[in-house]
Amino acid sequence: MRAISVKLPEYLIREIDRLVKDGVFYSRSDAVREAVRMLVDKYRNSDNGCRGKGSKSTMVMVVAKR
């Protein structure tokens, strides 16, 4: 697995840390990997995916069952 560097706002880091503390994810990396998987799946399975170089904004929400 390759590593990448990502900058996130402090509030998102706090939320990720809360999910890790609550046992939803094993680590920050685990949470971010799942969020990216969900984003990729969303656009892979949608006709609304990113096409071209236009600016596009999206929100990633991670939901996990306990």
mmCIF file of the N, C-alpha and C atoms, coordinates in Angstrom:
data_MODEL
# 
_entry.id   MODEL 
# 
loop_
_atom_site.group_PDB 
_atom_site.id 
_atom_site.type_symbol 
_atom_site.label_atom_id 
_atom_site.label_alt_id 
_atom_site.label_comp_id 
_atom_site.label_asym_id 
_atom_site.label_entity_id 
_atom_site.label_seq_id 
_atom_site.pdbx_PDB_ins_code 
_atom_site.Cartn_x 
_atom_site.Cartn_y 
_atom_site.Cartn_z 
_atom_site.occupancy 
_atom_site.B_iso_or_equiv 
_atom_site.pdbx_formal_charge 
_atom_site.auth_seq_id 
_atom_site.auth_comp_id 
_atom_site.auth_asym_id 
_atom_site.auth_atom_id 
_atom_site.pdbx_PDB_model_num 
ATOM 1   N N  . MET A 1 1  ? 0.847   -1.163 0.000   1.00 0.00 ? 1  MET A N  1 
ATOM 2   C CA . MET A 1 1  ? 0.000   0.000  0.000   1.00 0.00 ? 1  MET A CA 1 
ATOM 3   C C  . MET A 1 1  ? 0.902   1.238  0.000   1.00 0.00 ? 1  MET A C  1 
ATOM 4   N N  . ARG A 1 2  ? 0.563   2.236  -0.801  1.00 0.00 ? 2  ARG A N  1 
ATOM 5   C CA . ARG A 1 2  ? 1.325   3.481  -0.854  1.00 0.00 ? 2  ARG A CA 1 
ATOM 6   C C  . ARG A 1 2  ? 0.727   4.506  0.099   1.00 0.00 ? 2  ARG A C  1 
ATOM 7   N N  . ALA A 1 3  ? 1.552   5.380  0.592   1.00 0.00 ? 3  ALA A N  1 
ATOM 8   C CA . ALA A 1 3  ? 1.101   6.445  1.489   1.00 0.00 ? 3  ALA A CA 1 
ATOM 9   C C  . ALA A 1 3  ? 0.977   7.753  0.708   1.00 0.00 ? 3  ALA A C  1 
ATOM 10  N N  . ILE A 1 4  ? -0.030  8.552  1.076   1.00 0.00 ? 4  ILE A N  1 
ATOM 11  C CA . ILE A 1 4  ? -0.184  9.892  0.523   1.00 0.00 ? 4  ILE A CA 1 
ATOM 12  C C  . ILE A 1 4  ? -0.375  10.857 1.685   1.00 0.00 ? 4  ILE A C  1 
ATOM 13  N N  . SER A 1 5  ? -0.132  12.111 1.431   1.00 0.00 ? 5  SER A N  1 
ATOM 14  C CA . SER A 1 5  ? -0.310  13.137 2.452   1.00 0.00 ? 5  SER A CA 1 
ATOM 15  C C  . SER A 1 5  ? -1.586  13.913 2.141   1.00 0.00 ? 5  SER A C  1 
ATOM 16  N N  . VAL A 1 6  ? -2.426  14.105 3.153   1.00 0.00 ? 6  VAL A N  1 
ATOM 17  C CA . VAL A 1 6  ? -3.690  14.808 2.976   1.00 0.00 ? 6  VAL A CA 1 
ATOM 18  C C  . VAL A 1 6  ? -3.828  15.839 4.095   1.00 0.00 ? 6  VAL A C  1 
ATOM 19  N N  . LYS A 1 7  ? -4.199  17.047 3.724   1.00 0.00 ? 7  LYS A N  1 
ATOM 20  C CA . LYS A 1 7  ? -4.464  18.075 4.724   1.00 0.00 ? 7  LYS A CA 1 
ATOM 21  C C  . LYS A 1 7  ? -5.966  18.163 4.933   1.00 0.00 ? 7  LYS A C  1 
ATOM 22  N N  . LEU A 1 8  ? -6.381  18.132 6.196   1.00 0.00 ? 8  LEU A N  1 
ATOM 23  C CA . LEU A 1 8  ? -7.801  18.198 6.552   1.00 0.00 ? 8  LEU A CA 1 
ATOM 24  C C  . LEU A 1 8  ? -8.003  19.295 7.589   1.00 0.00 ? 8  LEU A C  1 
ATOM 25  N N  . PRO A 1 9  ? -9.194  19.894 7.581   1.00 0.00 ? 9  PRO A N  1 
ATOM 26  C CA . PRO A 1 9  ? -9.501  20.872 8.623   1.00 0.00 ? 9  PRO A CA 1 
ATOM 27  C C  . PRO A 1 9  ? -9.502  20.190 10.002  1.00 0.00 ? 9  PRO A C  1 
ATOM 28  N N  . GLU A 1 10 ? -9.176  20.957 11.003  1.00 0.00 ? 10 GLU A N  1 
ATOM 29  C CA . GLU A 1 10 ? -9.084  20.427 12.368  1.00 0.00 ? 10 GLU A CA 1 
ATOM 30  C C  . GLU A 1 10 ? -10.376 19.740 12.820  1.00 0.00 ? 10 GLU A C  1 
ATOM 31  N N  . TYR A 1 11 ? -11.534 20.292 12.449  1.00 0.00 ? 11 TYR A N  1 
ATOM 32  C CA . TYR A 1 11 ? -12.793 19.691 12.896  1.00 0.00 ? 11 TYR A CA 1 
ATOM 33  C C  . TYR A 1 11 ? -12.979 18.285 12.325  1.00 0.00 ? 11 TYR A C  1 
ATOM 34  N N  . LEU A 1 12 ? -12.508 18.046 11.095  1.00 0.00 ? 12 LEU A N  1 
ATOM 35  C CA . LEU A 1 12 ? -12.621 16.697 10.529  1.00 0.00 ? 12 LEU A CA 1 
ATOM 36  C C  . LEU A 1 12 ? -11.684 15.732 11.240  1.00 0.00 ? 12 LEU A C  1 
ATOM 37  N N  . ILE A 1 13 ? -10.505 16.197 11.580  1.00 0.00 ? 13 ILE A N  1 
ATOM 38  C CA . ILE A 1 13 ? -9.565  15.350 12.314  1.00 0.00 ? 13 ILE A CA 1 
ATOM 39  C C  . ILE A 1 13 ? -10.156 14.971 13.675  1.00 0.00 ? 13 ILE A C  1 
ATOM 40  N N  . ARG A 1 14 ? -10.790 15.932 14.346  1.00 0.00 ? 14 ARG A N  1 
ATOM 41  C CA . ARG A 1 14 ? -11.435 15.625 15.633  1.00 0.00 ? 14 ARG A CA 1 
ATOM 42  C C  . ARG A 1 14 ? -12.539 14.578 15.461  1.00 0.00 ? 14 ARG A C  1 
ATOM 43  N N  . GLU A 1 15 ? -13.325 14.709 14.396  1.00 0.00 ? 15 GLU A N  1 
ATOM 44  C CA . GLU A 1 15 ? -14.397 13.742 14.149  1.00 0.00 ? 15 GLU A CA 1 
ATOM 45  C C  . GLU A 1 15 ? -13.832 12.357 13.845  1.00 0.00 ? 15 GLU A C  1 
ATOM 46  N N  . ILE A 1 16 ? -12.791 12.304 13.040  1.00 0.00 ? 16 ILE A N  1 
ATOM 47  C CA . ILE A 1 16 ? -12.145 11.017 12.742  1.00 0.00 ? 16 ILE A CA 1 
ATOM 48  C C  . ILE A 1 16 ? -11.597 10.406 14.017  1.00 0.00 ? 16 ILE A C  1 
ATOM 49  N N  . ASP A 1 17 ? -10.936 11.214 14.841  1.00 0.00 ? 17 ASP A N  1 
ATOM 50  C CA . ASP A 1 17 ? -10.393 10.716 16.105  1.00 0.00 ? 17 ASP A CA 1 
ATOM 51  C C  . ASP A 1 17 ? -11.506 10.192 17.015  1.00 0.00 ? 17 ASP A C  1 
ATOM 52  N N  . ARG A 1 18 ? -12.660 10.857 17.007  1.00 0.00 ? 18 ARG A N  1 
ATOM 53  C CA . ARG A 1 18 ? -13.790 10.393 17.816  1.00 0.00 ? 18 ARG A CA 1 
ATOM 54  C C  . ARG A 1 18 ? -14.270 9.023  17.333  1.00 0.00 ? 18 ARG A C  1 
ATOM 55  N N  . LEU A 1 19 ? -14.342 8.853  16.006  1.00 0.00 ? 19 LEU A N  1 
ATOM 56  C CA . LEU A 1 19 ? -14.756 7.563  15.453  1.00 0.00 ? 19 LEU A CA 1 
ATOM 57  C C  . LEU A 1 19 ? -13.765 6.461  15.818  1.00 0.00 ? 19 LEU A C  1 
ATOM 58  N N  . VAL A 1 20 ? -12.485 6.791  15.793  1.00 0.00 ? 20 VAL A N  1 
ATOM 59  C CA . VAL A 1 20 ? -11.462 5.816  16.182  1.00 0.00 ? 20 VAL A CA 1 
ATOM 60  C C  . VAL A 1 20 ? -11.603 5.488  17.668  1.00 0.00 ? 20 VAL A C  1 
ATOM 61  N N  . LYS A 1 21 ? -11.747 6.510  18.492  1.00 0.00 ? 21 LYS A N  1 
ATOM 62  C CA . LYS A 1 21 ? -11.900 6.301  19.938  1.00 0.00 ? 21 LYS A CA 1 
ATOM 63  C C  . LYS A 1 21 ? -13.126 5.456  20.254  1.00 0.00 ? 21 LYS A C  1 
ATOM 64  N N  . ASP A 1 22 ? -14.214 5.664  19.506  1.00 0.00 ? 22 ASP A N  1 
ATOM 65  C CA . ASP A 1 22 ? -15.450 4.905  19.713  1.00 0.00 ? 22 ASP A CA 1 
ATOM 66  C C  . ASP A 1 22 ? -15.381 3.489  19.148  1.00 0.00 ? 22 ASP A C  1 
ATOM 67  N N  . GLY A 1 23 ? -14.279 3.155  18.487  1.00 0.00 ? 23 GLY A N  1 
ATOM 68  C CA . GLY A 1 23 ? -14.099 1.803  17.967  1.00 0.00 ? 23 GLY A CA 1 
ATOM 69  C C  . GLY A 1 23 ? -14.744 1.551  16.617  1.00 0.00 ? 23 GLY A C  1 
ATOM 70  N N  . VAL A 1 24 ? -15.196 2.623  15.955  1.00 0.00 ? 24 VAL A N  1 
ATOM 71  C CA . VAL A 1 24 ? -15.799 2.457  14.632  1.00 0.00 ? 24 VAL A CA 1 
ATOM 72  C C  . VAL A 1 24 ? -14.718 2.076  13.617  1.00 0.00 ? 24 VAL A C  1 
ATOM 73  N N  . PHE A 1 25 ? -13.536 2.681  13.766  1.00 0.00 ? 25 PHE A N  1 
ATOM 74  C CA . PHE A 1 25 ? -12.393 2.379  12.899  1.00 0.00 ? 25 PHE A CA 1 
ATOM 75  C C  . PHE A 1 25 ? -11.186 2.086  13.768  1.00 0.00 ? 25 PHE A C  1 
ATOM 76  N N  . TYR A 1 26 ? -10.239 1.328  13.205  1.00 0.00 ? 26 TYR A N  1 
ATOM 77  C CA . TYR A 1 26 ? -9.020  0.991  13.935  1.00 0.00 ? 26 TYR A CA 1 
ATOM 78  C C  . TYR A 1 26 ? -8.054  2.168  14.029  1.00 0.00 ? 26 TYR A C  1 
ATOM 79  N N  . SER A 1 27 ? -8.071  3.033  13.009  1.00 0.00 ? 27 SER A N  1 
ATOM 80  C CA . SER A 1 27 ? -7.100  4.121  12.949  1.00 0.00 ? 27 SER A CA 1 
ATOM 81  C C  . SER A 1 27 ? -7.632  5.234  12.058  1.00 0.00 ? 27 SER A C  1 
ATOM 82  N N  . ARG A 1 28 ? -6.935  6.362  12.071  1.00 0.00 ? 28 ARG A N  1 
ATOM 83  C CA . ARG A 1 28 ? -7.277  7.446  11.153  1.00 0.00 ? 28 ARG A CA 1 
ATOM 84  C C  . ARG A 1 28 ? -7.171  6.965  9.710   1.00 0.00 ? 28 ARG A C  1 
ATOM 85  N N  . SER A 1 29 ? -6.109  6.240  9.426   1.00 0.00 ? 29 SER A N  1 
ATOM 86  C CA . SER A 1 29 ? -5.908  5.743  8.056   1.00 0.00 ? 29 SER A CA 1 
ATOM 87  C C  . SER A 1 29 ? -7.057  4.849  7.621   1.00 0.00 ? 29 SER A C  1 
ATOM 88  N N  . ASP A 1 30 ? -7.507  3.996  8.514   1.00 0.00 ? 30 ASP A N  1 
ATOM 89  C CA . ASP A 1 30 ? -8.625  3.101  8.216   1.00 0.00 ? 30 ASP A CA 1 
ATOM 90  C C  . ASP A 1 30 ? -9.875  3.915  7.868   1.00 0.00 ? 30 ASP A C  1 
ATOM 91  N N  . ALA A 1 31 ? -10.148 4.967  8.634   1.00 0.00 ? 31 ALA A N  1 
ATOM 92  C CA . ALA A 1 31 ? -11.319 5.807  8.387   1.00 0.00 ? 31 ALA A CA 1 
ATOM 93  C C  . ALA A 1 31 ? -11.214 6.530  7.050   1.00 0.00 ? 31 ALA A C  1 
ATOM 94  N N  . VAL A 1 32 ? -10.049 7.082  6.755   1.00 0.00 ? 32 VAL A N  1 
ATOM 95  C CA . VAL A 1 32 ? -9.867  7.816  5.501   1.00 0.00 ? 32 VAL A CA 1 
ATOM 96  C C  . VAL A 1 32 ? -9.948  6.861  4.313   1.00 0.00 ? 32 VAL A C  1 
ATOM 97  N N  . ARG A 1 33 ? -9.364  5.674  4.421   1.00 0.00 ? 33 ARG A N  1 
ATOM 98  C CA . ARG A 1 33 ? -9.460  4.688  3.330   1.00 0.00 ? 33 ARG A CA 1 
ATOM 99  C C  . ARG A 1 33 ? -10.910 4.357  3.030   1.00 0.00 ? 33 ARG A C  1 
ATOM 100 N N  . GLU A 1 34 ? -11.712 4.149  4.078   1.00 0.00 ? 34 GLU A N  1 
ATOM 101 C CA . GLU A 1 34 ? -13.124 3.812  3.869   1.00 0.00 ? 34 GLU A CA 1 
ATOM 102 C C  . GLU A 1 34 ? -13.866 4.965  3.205   1.00 0.00 ? 34 GLU A C  1 
ATOM 103 N N  . ALA A 1 35 ? -13.586 6.198  3.623   1.00 0.00 ? 35 ALA A N  1 
ATOM 104 C CA . ALA A 1 35 ? -14.236 7.366  3.024   1.00 0.00 ? 35 ALA A CA 1 
ATOM 105 C C  . ALA A 1 35 ? -13.874 7.485  1.542   1.00 0.00 ? 35 ALA A C  1 
ATOM 106 N N  . VAL A 1 36 ? -12.617 7.257  1.216   1.00 0.00 ? 36 VAL A N  1 
ATOM 107 C CA . VAL A 1 36 ? -12.185 7.342  -0.189  1.00 0.00 ? 36 VAL A CA 1 
ATOM 108 C C  . VAL A 1 36 ? -12.822 6.220  -1.000  1.00 0.00 ? 36 VAL A C  1 
ATOM 109 N N  . ARG A 1 37 ? -12.884 5.014  -0.435  1.00 0.00 ? 37 ARG A N  1 
ATOM 110 C CA . ARG A 1 37 ? -13.558 3.900  -1.139  1.00 0.00 ? 37 ARG A CA 1 
ATOM 111 C C  . ARG A 1 37 ? -14.998 4.260  -1.465  1.00 0.00 ? 37 ARG A C  1 
ATOM 112 N N  . MET A 1 38 ? -15.699 4.837  -0.487  1.00 0.00 ? 38 MET A N  1 
ATOM 113 C CA . MET A 1 38 ? -17.095 5.200  -0.696  1.00 0.00 ? 38 MET A CA 1 
ATOM 114 C C  . MET A 1 38 ? -17.221 6.271  -1.779  1.00 0.00 ? 38 MET A C  1 
ATOM 115 N N  . LEU A 1 39 ? -16.330 7.244  -1.784  1.00 0.00 ? 39 LEU A N  1 
ATOM 116 C CA . LEU A 1 39 ? -16.348 8.299  -2.794  1.00 0.00 ? 39 LEU A CA 1 
ATOM 117 C C  . LEU A 1 39 ? -16.090 7.726  -4.187  1.00 0.00 ? 39 LEU A C  1 
ATOM 118 N N  . VAL A 1 40 ? -15.094 6.869  -4.302  1.00 0.00 ? 40 VAL A N  1 
ATOM 119 C CA . VAL A 1 40 ? -14.773 6.255  -5.598  1.00 0.00 ? 40 VAL A CA 1 
ATOM 120 C C  . VAL A 1 40 ? -15.951 5.409  -6.076  1.00 0.00 ? 40 VAL A C  1 
ATOM 121 N N  . ASP A 1 41 ? -16.529 4.611  -5.194  1.00 0.00 ? 41 ASP A N  1 
ATOM 122 C CA . ASP A 1 41 ? -17.686 3.786  -5.569  1.00 0.00 ? 41 ASP A CA 1 
ATOM 123 C C  . ASP A 1 41 ? -18.848 4.653  -6.031  1.00 0.00 ? 41 ASP A C  1 
ATOM 124 N N  . LYS A 1 42 ? -19.089 5.763  -5.336  1.00 0.00 ? 42 LYS A N  1 
ATOM 125 C CA . LYS A 1 42 ? -20.180 6.659  -5.700  1.00 0.00 ? 42 LYS A CA 1 
ATOM 126 C C  . LYS A 1 42 ? -20.023 7.158  -7.128  1.00 0.00 ? 42 LYS A C  1 
ATOM 127 N N  . TYR A 1 43 ? -18.830 7.600  -7.482  1.00 0.00 ? 43 TYR A N  1 
ATOM 128 C CA . TYR A 1 43 ? -18.619 8.157  -8.813  1.00 0.00 ? 43 TYR A CA 1 
ATOM 129 C C  . TYR A 1 43 ? -18.443 7.083  -9.876  1.00 0.00 ? 43 TYR A C  1 
ATOM 130 N N  . ARG A 1 44 ? -17.964 5.927  -9.502  1.00 0.00 ? 44 ARG A N  1 
ATOM 131 C CA . ARG A 1 44 ? -17.830 4.828  -10.456 1.00 0.00 ? 44 ARG A CA 1 
ATOM 132 C C  . ARG A 1 44 ? -19.205 4.317  -10.869 1.00 0.00 ? 44 ARG A C  1 
ATOM 133 N N  . ASN A 1 45 ? -20.155 4.330  -9.934  1.00 0.00 ? 45 ASN A N  1 
ATOM 134 C CA . ASN A 1 45 ? -21.487 3.781  -10.177 1.00 0.00 ? 45 ASN A CA 1 
ATOM 135 C C  . ASN A 1 45 ? -22.520 4.844  -10.497 1.00 0.00 ? 45 ASN A C  1 
ATOM 136 N N  . SER A 1 46 ? -22.074 6.033  -10.892 1.00 0.00 ? 46 SER A N  1 
ATOM 137 C CA . SER A 1 46 ? -22.995 7.140  -11.119 1.00 0.00 ? 46 SER A CA 1 
ATOM 138 C C  . SER A 1 46 ? -22.724 7.792  -12.464 1.00 0.00 ? 46 SER A C  1 
ATOM 139 N N  . ASP A 1 47 ? -23.768 8.320  -13.069 1.00 0.00 ? 47 ASP A N  1 
ATOM 140 C CA . ASP A 1 47 ? -23.599 9.102  -14.292 1.00 0.00 ? 47 ASP A CA 1 
ATOM 141 C C  . ASP A 1 47 ? -23.191 10.528 -13.963 1.00 0.00 ? 47 ASP A C  1 
ATOM 142 N N  . ASN A 1 48 ? -23.148 10.874 -12.682 1.00 0.00 ? 48 ASN A N  1 
ATOM 143 C CA . ASN A 1 48 ? -22.805 12.224 -12.268 1.00 0.00 ? 48 ASN A CA 1 
ATOM 144 C C  . ASN A 1 48 ? -21.346 12.343 -11.858 1.00 0.00 ? 48 ASN A C  1 
ATOM 145 N N  . GLY A 1 49 ? -20.528 11.393 -12.233 1.00 0.00 ? 49 GLY A N  1 
ATOM 146 C CA . GLY A 1 49 ? -19.126 11.403 -11.844 1.00 0.00 ? 49 GLY A CA 1 
ATOM 147 C C  . GLY A 1 49 ? -18.356 12.547 -12.458 1.00 0.00 ? 49 GLY A C  1 
ATOM 148 N N  . CYS A 1 50 ? -17.158 12.738 -11.978 1.00 0.00 ? 50 CYS A N  1 
ATOM 149 C CA . CYS A 1 50 ? -16.290 13.811 -12.476 1.00 0.00 ? 50 CYS A CA 1 
ATOM 150 C C  . CYS A 1 50 ? -15.852 13.487 -13.905 1.00 0.00 ? 50 CYS A C  1 
ATOM 151 N N  . ARG A 1 51 ? -16.086 14.391 -14.786 1.00 0.00 ? 51 ARG A N  1 
ATOM 152 C CA . ARG A 1 51 ? -15.633 14.253 -16.170 1.00 0.00 ? 51 ARG A CA 1 
ATOM 153 C C  . ARG A 1 51 ? -15.013 15.565 -16.568 1.00 0.00 ? 51 ARG A C  1 
ATOM 154 N N  . GLY A 1 52 ? -13.778 15.547 -16.952 1.00 0.00 ? 52 GLY A N  1 
ATOM 155 C CA . GLY A 1 52 ? -13.098 16.780 -17.326 1.00 0.00 ? 52 GLY A CA 1 
ATOM 156 C C  . GLY A 1 52 ? -12.412 17.414 -16.133 1.00 0.00 ? 52 GLY A C  1 
ATOM 157 N N  . LYS A 1 53 ? -11.969 18.651 -16.343 1.00 0.00 ? 53 LYS A N  1 
ATOM 158 C CA . LYS A 1 53 ? -11.177 19.318 -15.324 1.00 0.00 ? 53 LYS A CA 1 
ATOM 159 C C  . LYS A 1 53 ? -11.937 20.408 -14.602 1.00 0.00 ? 53 LYS A C  1 
ATOM 160 N N  . GLY A 1 54 ? -13.239 20.426 -14.695 1.00 0.00 ? 54 GLY A N  1 
ATOM 161 C CA . GLY A 1 54 ? -14.027 21.444 -14.009 1.00 0.00 ? 54 GLY A CA 1 
ATOM 162 C C  . GLY A 1 54 ? -13.933 21.299 -12.504 1.00 0.00 ? 54 GLY A C  1 
ATOM 163 N N  . SER A 1 55 ? -14.217 22.360 -11.816 1.00 0.00 ? 55 SER A N  1 
ATOM 164 C CA . SER A 1 55 ? -14.191 22.341 -10.364 1.00 0.00 ? 55 SER A CA 1 
ATOM 165 C C  . SER A 1 55 ? -15.402 21.573 -9.843  1.00 0.00 ? 55 SER A C  1 
ATOM 166 N N  . LYS A 1 56 ? -15.161 20.693 -8.917  1.00 0.00 ? 56 LYS A N  1 
ATOM 167 C CA . LYS A 1 56 ? -16.250 19.911 -8.340  1.00 0.00 ? 56 LYS A CA 1 
ATOM 168 C C  . LYS A 1 56 ? -15.993 19.769 -6.852  1.00 0.00 ? 56 LYS A C  1 
ATOM 169 N N  . SER A 1 57 ? -17.017 19.958 -6.088  1.00 0.00 ? 57 SER A N  1 
ATOM 170 C CA . SER A 1 57 ? -16.917 19.825 -4.651  1.00 0.00 ? 57 SER A CA 1 
ATOM 171 C C  . SER A 1 57 ? -17.810 18.690 -4.206  1.00 0.00 ? 57 SER A C  1 
ATOM 172 N N  . THR A 1 58 ? -17.369 17.964 -3.185  1.00 0.00 ? 58 THR A N  1 
ATOM 173 C CA . THR A 1 58 ? -18.191 16.890 -2.669  1.00 0.00 ? 58 THR A CA 1 
ATOM 174 C C  . THR A 1 58 ? -17.953 16.748 -1.179  1.00 0.00 ? 58 THR A C  1 
ATOM 175 N N  . MET A 1 59 ? -18.886 16.136 -0.513  1.00 0.00 ? 59 MET A N  1 
ATOM 176 C CA . MET A 1 59 ? -18.742 15.864 0.908   1.00 0.00 ? 59 MET A CA 1 
ATOM 177 C C  . MET A 1 59 ? -18.732 14.359 1.071   1.00 0.00 ? 59 MET A C  1 
ATOM 178 N N  . VAL A 1 60 ? -17.848 13.871 1.914   1.00 0.00 ? 60 VAL A N  1 
ATOM 179 C CA . VAL A 1 60 ? -17.778 12.447 2.196   1.00 0.00 ? 60 VAL A CA 1 
ATOM 180 C C  . VAL A 1 60 ? -18.299 12.241 3.606   1.00 0.00 ? 60 VAL A C  1 
ATOM 181 N N  . MET A 1 61 ? -19.283 11.376 3.751   1.00 0.00 ? 61 MET A N  1 
ATOM 182 C CA . MET A 1 61 ? -19.801 11.044 5.063   1.00 0.00 ? 61 MET A CA 1 
ATOM 183 C C  . MET A 1 61 ? -19.561 9.558  5.290   1.00 0.00 ? 61 MET A C  1 
ATOM 184 N N  . VAL A 1 62 ? -18.957 9.233  6.388   1.00 0.00 ? 62 VAL A N  1 
ATOM 185 C CA . VAL A 1 62 ? -18.689 7.844  6.722   1.00 0.00 ? 62 VAL A CA 1 
ATOM 186 C C  . VAL A 1 62 ? -19.722 7.413  7.746   1.00 0.00 ? 62 VAL A C  1 
ATOM 187 N N  . VAL A 1 63 ? -20.429 6.330  7.438   1.00 0.00 ? 63 VAL A N  1 
ATOM 188 C CA . VAL A 1 63 ? -21.430 5.786  8.342   1.00 0.00 ? 63 VAL A CA 1 
ATOM 189 C C  . VAL A 1 63 ? -21.061 4.334  8.596   1.00 0.00 ? 63 VAL A C  1 
ATOM 190 N N  . ALA A 1 64 ? -20.971 3.979  9.843   1.00 0.00 ? 64 ALA A N  1 
ATOM 191 C CA . ALA A 1 64 ? -20.606 2.601  10.177  1.00 0.00 ? 64 ALA A CA 1 
ATOM 192 C C  . ALA A 1 64 ? -21.591 2.046  11.189  1.00 0.00 ? 64 ALA A C  1 
ATOM 193 N N  . LYS A 1 65 ? -21.932 0.785  11.041  1.00 0.00 ? 65 LYS A N  1 
ATOM 194 C CA . LYS A 1 65 ? -22.786 0.119  12.008  1.00 0.00 ? 65 LYS A CA 1 
ATOM 195 C C  . LYS A 1 65 ? -21.920 -0.483 13.096  1.00 0.00 ? 65 LYS A C  1 
ATOM 196 N N  . ARG A 1 66 ? -22.441 -0.479 14.286  1.00 0.00 ? 66 ARG A N  1 
ATOM 197 C CA . ARG A 1 66 ? -21.713 -1.113 15.403  1.00 0.00 ? 66 ARG A CA 1 
ATOM 198 C C  . ARG A 1 66 ? -22.232 -2.500 15.635  1.00 0.00 ? 66 ARG A C  1 
# 
